[in-house]
Amino acid sequence: MKPYKVILPDKVQKSIRSVPDNHLFQIHKKLSSLSENPRPFGSIKLAGSENHYRIRAGVYRIIYSIEDDILVVEVIKIDHRSSIYK
């Protein structure tokens, strides 16, 4: 199976800069694993959406969409679990 391309828009890259260094490793590890398996164990499909998922990275959450027909995973938002859904 061909790997998916993981896309991080500018606003997501900017939000990653505000993440404390001790959490960055977990986030980068999860993001890189999405290219091989965009629906890993622990990923949850978000209600009310056709292709949006969330995955945990410590106390942070990564919300992303999957486009299976073009093999793309686009990260929508990365934020602390207390403020991700606001």
Secondary structure, DSSP 4 states (H G I P E B T S, - for coil): -PPPEEE--HHHHHHHTTS-HHHHHHHHHHHHHHTT-SS-TT-EEPTT-SSEEEEEETTEEEEEEEETTTTEEEEEEEEETTTTT-
